[in-house]
Every structure is written in structure tokens, then in C-alpha cells.
Amino acid sequence: MFQLDFSGKTVLVTGASRGIGKAVAEAFSKANAEVLLVARNEKLLREVAREISAADYFAVDVGDFNGVKELYGRIEDKYGKLDVLVNNAGISLHFKSFHKTSPDEWDKMIDVNIKGVMNNARCAFELLKKGKNPVVVNVASIAGIVGAQKIAVYCATKGAVVNFTKALAVEWASHGIRVVGVCPGYVKTDMTQGVFSIDDFRRYLLSMIPMRRFAEPEEIAGTVLFAASELASYITGTCLVVDGGLLAGA
Ligand code: NAP
């Protein structure tokens, strides 16, 4: 099987304790990268770090600017540079009509899904400049490109990530930093477990997906590694859609 090689690269993955982030971290580790894991649950991070042979882990809330700033101070002291930042941490707090949501729910999703990406990009900038062919990969969603039922605020936050990716790519090209988005369709993780367990809705979603199946987290990881690799050296400001044909059929 074709295998990318990230030897000598330091890669930080947020939301790396479960789901897509864990699969991304594991794929980078198998590709010989020095992988740094970030999420809030320290116990889970420790277990994952051991399981996938990650170099380090940090329990940090990506929505907390000061915590994220401190994190990059520690990474600077210990590793001195960063080659790849994968902004993957995200939450989808509700599955209900917008008029039933609360400002508190909006704030939580904005803090993690938008500010979390900004906090990490802002604080990683100087370290990325010391990396080799540095790349930021932002995990957005097809929900950032099209509307979807009962997740209006999530859609808004992911739309922000899509356009932030474009704007940052334009700004940071002159610093030699690529910024690429990855927009998954529906993936089998904790985030979607509840929704996929509603029989009617699962059938409805599958009927819209030309490949008639949900993605495995590893299938998103492959695209993230490609985006971060030299194979994608002329890709920046673009969001790579990984959706089993959902958008093509829209
Ligand atoms: P998941 O299984 O729920 O995992 C989310 C990860 O993010 C966990 O590691 C979680 O760890 C971490 N996280 C959540 N809030 C955090 C915070 N404030 N600070 C630091 N880490 C935090 O979700 P997933 O499905 O893998 O989703 C990963 C990304 O893909 C998200 O950005 C999501 O929006 C996007 N996405 C998912 C799908 C899908 O169908 N699953 C589709 C499109 C896009 P802790 O709870 O320990 O912090």
C-alpha cells in the first residue's frame, strides 16, 4: 500500500482523543511523524498516546485563548517548531430546530468550532514559521458548504471555518504556510452516534449519499495526510470534500 512519510515532522492534532482526530493522529504516527495530541480529557489522551505511540499529549480546551497560548509556549520549549497543525476539535451540541436553540449553545459551538481554530492558528504562527513546508489543515464539514436540517448553528460555525481557511491561506502564502480545509460528509464517530441511531433519519441520510454508506474516520485521515503532504504542495485555500458523492448529487 502507498504510504506517506512524515519523518522529522512535528504534527499537532486537536480533538485527537476520539473519532476523526484519533484516526488522523494514528495515521501520522504510522507515517513516522512526531505526533502531539490535544483534547480536554487527559486520561483518554494518555491511553491514546500509548496506543498509537504519540510523542506527547496536552489536556487543553481549544476555546480558551490563554490555555492555547500556554500550550504553544510548552511546545516551543520542548520541540522548537511545528510542521503541521490539524485543527480538528469540534462539537455539535444539538439536533433541533434553530428556534429551539439557546444563545448559550451558540456560544459553546462558536468558542470551540470557530475560536478554537483561530486560537490555535494564532498561537502556532511563529512555530509554524520554523517548520519545514508548514501546513495548517482545518477540519470543517460539508455542513459549512450547504445547509442541513436541525444543525443551523453548527453549519454557521463550519461555514466560518471554510472562509477563514481561504482568507488565512491568502495571508500566510507569503510566509510559506499552506492552509487547507477538509470537509467530511457523515462519519461514524461519537458525534454522529445519536443521529445515526434514529432509524428513519439514518435511512434518509443514506438515501442522499450516492455511495450509500457513512465514512470511517480513517477515510478522512487519508485526506488530511494528503493535504499536509508534499503531494499537495500547490494546494492552499481549498477545502477538500470527502463525502461519498453527497455534494455531487445535491
Ligand atoms: P468526536 O468523535 O465527538 O470527537 C471530538 C474530539 O474533539 C474529541 O477528541 C474531543 O475530546 C475534542 N474536543 C471537543 N471539544 C474540545 C475542546 N473544547 N477543546 C479541545 N478538544 C475538544 O467528533 P468527530 O466526529 O471526530 O469530529 C471531529 C471534527 O470533524 C469536528 O470538527 C467535526 O465538526 C468534524 N466533522 C465531523 C463529521 C462527522 O460526521 N462525524 C462530519 C463533518 C465534520 P474532549 O471531549 O476530550 O475534549
Boltz pocket constraint, residues with backbone or C-beta under 6 A from the ligand:
constraints:
  - pocket:
      binder: B
      contacts: [[A, 14], [A, 15], [A, 16], [A, 17], [A, 18], [A, 19], [A, 20], [A, 21], [A, 38], [A, 39], [A, 40], [A, 41], [A, 42], [A, 44], [A, 60], [A, 61], [A, 62], [A, 63], [A, 87], [A, 88], [A, 89], [A, 90], [A, 91], [A, 92], [A, 112], [A, 139], [A, 140], [A, 141], [A, 142], [A, 183], [A, 184], [A, 185], [A, 186], [A, 187], [A, 188], [A, 189], [A, 190], [A, 191], [A, 192]]
      max_distance: 6.0
